[in-house]
């Protein structure tokens, strides 16, 4: 089974950024040596002062140089807050830097603080998303593009660089509600789910995505990537004990932005059940087999590090997961 490392860009505000960057390098090199297939980068803005996070675009170039044989992708960039022409050129550049191994994953965004800071009305996000996705596709596949919508106006525009294979440059779209999943089927090549969805939710949304592909007359062969928070520890209880605090802190922050239904550390075990993959090697292997068999997963995307989890445990977990994936 193909497995990808979701690169954790955020740290707590009191932590040292240079140390964090060294740890990212160690994690990426360990994942590469353990047989991981891909690296994935998220995007958020204005998270300070309690949390700090590196910007996605320079990190993507850094990672492309660090692990040139690994696929590189985003999960997800916040499309309505970005300039679609600039993003189309950056994605095309990354496609060349990775020898055709870049996947552009985009989503709507949901944090009011980000929309406000970047001067984008939240209520415009769906309209912007649709136009921007259409413009990016047109710019990738054609020169001399003219487009006039509500948010984008282009006359005879050609990118400075186009993808290696313009017609097949992958655009994956994230979302956690029905309209977003259908939009992914219409405008994208695959759907990206959130890392805390239950198995039943993922079954439902993959079914919605597939039926929408049928309805839109889109190709029915597509990647099925499953995203999960994962920690493969030395024992079941040891894994839970190590992951509980860092993951509880993360999802408490998410709940503060109105995302997810996390009820606090006391309810961690119930929330994590069927959402996170946390356990020993035997448990994690069984879970990967379950996602492959029940969801038809073609690849997995794992977040294996969170602020508060010691680096030596992160690296050990990456190595264990690599051993498991090699047997599936």
N, C-alpha and C positions, 0 to 999 in steps of 0.2 A: 504494500500500500504506500502511496506517496504521502509524505507528511511535510508540512511547512511550519516554520517558526514565525510566530507573530512577535515582532521585535518590540519590546516594551520601551517606549520613548520617555515616559513620564517618571519623575522622581518626586519625593517630598521636598518641600521648599528649603529645608535645612541641609539637604544632602549636597555633596560636591559633584558638580556636573562633569568635571574631568574624570573623576573616579567612575561615574556612570558610563561615560563613553568607553573607557577601558573595559568595563564589564560587558557592555554590548559587544565589543570586538571578541572577547573571550566566548560569549554565548554563540555568536555567529560562527566562529571557527570551530567550536565544539559541535554545533549542529551540522556543519559541513562535513566534518570528519566522521560523524555518526551516521551519515547517509541521508540527511534531510534533503528534500528536493527543492524547497523554495523558502523565501523570506517575504514577510508581509509587514507593511508599515501603516499605522493609523494617522489620523490628523485631528488635532484640536487646537484652538487658539485661546489666548488670554486666560490661562489657567492659574496664574499667580495670584497672591504670593504663596498660598499653601502648597501648590503643586507647580512644578516646572516641567516643561516639555520641549524637546528640540523640534525645529521646523522640519516638515516631512521632505520637501524637495531636496535640500542639501544632503539629508540622510540617505535618500535613495541613490544619489550619485556616489556617496561614500560606500554604501553597501554593494553597489554594482562593481566597484573596484575591488572590494574586499573578497567577494565570493563570485567570481565571474562565471562560474559554471552552474550557478543556482538560478532558478526562476525568481523573478522579483515582481512583487505586486503591492497594491494598496488596498486597505480594507478599513475604512474607506476614506477617500478624499471628499471634502464637503463642497460639492459641485456648485450650489447656488451662490457660494461666497467667493468663488474663484473667477478669473477671467478665462473664458473658454478658448480663446486664441492662444494665450500663453500656455494653458494646460495642454492643448493639442500639440504644441511644439515641444514642451518638456516631455510628454509621454512618448512622442516619436523619437526624441533623443535617447531616452532610456531604452527604448526598443532596440536601437542600434548598439548601445553600450552593453546590452545583455544578449546580443546576437539573436534577437527576436524572442527573448524570454520575458518580456514585460507584460503584466496584466494591469490595466487601469480599472480599479474598482472605485465607484463613486456612490455617494448617498446624499440625502437631503440635509442632514444636520437637524439638531433638535434643541440646542442650548440657546436661550435668549441672549445670554451674555455675548456669545459669538456673533450673532446676527447684529446686535446693537453696536458692538465695537467696530464691525466692518461696514456699517452703514447700509445693511440690506434688510428690507422689511421681511419679517418672517412669513407674512401672508403671501409674499411673491415667490416663495421657494419652489413650489411645484411648477409654476409657469417658467421660471428661470431654468429649472432642471431640464424640462422638456426641450426648451430652445437650445440650451447649452449642449446637451447630448446630441441633438441633431446637427448642430454646427460643427462639433468635434468630428463626427463621422464624415460630414461633407468635406471638411478641411483635410482629413486624412486621405480621402479617396479621390479628391479632385483638385485641380488647380483652378484659379480664377473663379472663386466661389463668391456668389452674390446671395445675400440672405437678409431679409427684412422682417423682423418680428416685433414683439413688444419690447424686448430687452436687448436684442442684438441687431445691429445694422452693419452689414458688410457689403462692400462693392468691389468686385474683381480682386479678391484677396487670395493669395497663395502662401502656404507655409514656407518658412525657410528650410524646414526639413520634414519629410514625410516618413512614415514607418517603412520598415523593410518590405512588408507584405501588406500594403494599405487595406486591401479588402478583408483581410483576416486578422487585423489588429484587435485583440480581445477587449471588450468593454463589459465589465461585470457591474451589476447594480445591487446595492443593498437596500433593505427595507424590512419592516416588522409589522406592516399592516397589509390588508388585501390589495388596496389600490397600488401600493408601492411594489408589491410582488408582481402584479399584473403589468405595471410599468416596466419592471425589469424584463419581463418576457417580451414586451413590445419593442423596447429600445436597446436592450442589452443582449449579451451572449450567454450570460448565466446570472444566477441570483446569489447574493451573499447574505447569509443570516447572521444574527447576533449570537454571541458566545454563551448566552444564558437562556436560550430557548429550550423548552422541554422536547423530548422525542416526539410527542404528539403534535406539538406546534410545528416542528420541522416537517413531519409527515404531511401535515395539512398544507403548509406553504409550498413544499415541493410539488404537491398535487395541484395546487392553484397555478403555480408557475408552468407546469407541464401542460395543463389544459389551456392556459392562455396562449402558449406557443402553438398548440393545435389551432386555436381559434384565429390567431394572427397569421397562420400559414408559415411559421418560422421553422427552421431546422430543429429536429427533435433529438439530435445528438449533441450533448453539451456536458461540460464539466459539472459534477455535483460535489461541491466542496462543503464540508461540515466544519464549523468553527466551534472550538471548545476551550474553556479554561481547564488546564490539565496540570496535575503534579503526580509524577510517578515516584513514590518514595520507597524507603527500605522495608516498610511494613504498612498494613492498612491503617493502623492507629497512628503510626508515625507520620504518614502522609497527611492525614486529617489534621493532626496537631500542628504541623508546620504550615499548612495552607490556610487554616481557618482565619487567623488574624489578618494577614495581608489581603485575602479575598473579601473578608467582611468589611475592611476599611475601604476597599475599592467600590464595592456595591453600595455602601452607605453614601459615598460621594455621588455615585450615579443617581441614587434615589433623590438626592438633593437637587438634581437637575430634572427631576420628573421622569426618569427612565428606570424601568424595572420595578419589581415588587418586593425588593429585599426588606425584611423586617428587623434586621439587626443580628448581631453575632449569636444571640441566644437561639435564633431560629436558623442558624447556618446549615445544620445537617439536613433539615427538611427542604430548604431552598436549593441546596446543592444536589440533592437526589435527582437523578435523571437530567441534570443540567450541566454539572461539572464532571470531569473524569479525574477522580482523586483516589489513589489507592496504591497497592503494590503492583508488581509487574504482572502477576496472574490476572488481577482485576482489570488493569488497563488493557491487557491483551483481549480479554473477553469483551470489553466495551467497544474496542475498535472493530472487532468482528461483528458486533451487533449493529454498529452504524453502517458497516459495509453491507451486511445482509438485509437489514430492515429499511435502509434509506437508499441503497444503491450508491453509497458514497464512493467517489473515485479518488478523492484525496481529503486529507484532514489539515486544518489550520489550528495550531495549538499556541495559546499564550501560556508560557511556562515560567514566567517571572513577573513578580509584582513588587512594588516598594515594600520593604520589610522582610522579604524572603532572602536569607543569606545566599551569597553568590555560590558558595560551594555546594549548597543544596540544589540550586538552579542547574548548575553544570552536571551534577550527578543525575538529576531528573532527565536532562536532555539525553545523556548517554543511555539511560535505561530505556527511554522511549525509542531511541534509534535501534536498539537491539530488538525491541518488540516489532517495530515496523518491518524490519528485515525478514521476519518470519511469516508475514501475512501476504 
